[in-house]
Amino acid sequence: MTDEQKADYITSLLEERRYCERWGQDERVKDIDAELRKVGHQSATPAKRAESRPRTTKTKKSETR
């Protein structure tokens, strides 16, 4: 497999992975991830949103005149 063919294959797998994630096909996503690892591509897992932290309240600064 040439580099160009490998790049096209990885692109196709990534596109298929996006659709499978969208439709909730978790087992297929795992299979695609395994295939990506097999061809040498490290698929980055989607970043999880930061846990919500309590908002800090802004305090008014005392004005000096």
N, C-alpha and C positions, 0 to 999 in steps of 0.2 A: 504494500500500500504506500503510495507516494504521500508526501507531506500535504499536498493539495487535497488529495482524496481523504486523508485523515481529518483535515480541517473541515471539509464538507460534511463528513460523517458526524463529527462532534457537533457541528452546528445543527444538523438534523436531530440529533439526540436531545440537544438542549431545547429545541423548539417543541419536540414531542413531550419533553419533561414539563414544560410550562403548561401545555394543554392538560396533561394528566393531573398536575397539581390543581388546576382550575376546576376540574371535574371530580376531584376527591379520590382519584385512583392511586391510593398510597402504595399498594403492592407494586404497581407498574412503575411508580417513581423509584422505588427501591431497586427494581430490576435495571432501570435506566442508569441509576447512579453506579451500580455494579459494572455495567458495560462501559461507562465513562472512565471508571478507575482502570478497567482492563486495557483500554486504549491509551492510558496515560494522562488523562485529563482529571484534574482535581476539581470537582464541582463544589463550588462554595454554597454552603447552605444559606438560605435567605436570612438576613439579619432580623433578629427578633426585636420588637419594639422595646425600648427601655421601660422598665417597670415604672409605673406612675409613682412619682414622689409627691409628697405633700407640697403644695405651693407655698412659697415663702411670701409673707405679706410685706408689702413695702411700707416702711414707716416714714412718716414725714420728717424730714430733717429740720431741726430747729433753725429758724432763720435768725440770723444776727444782723442787726442794722445799726 
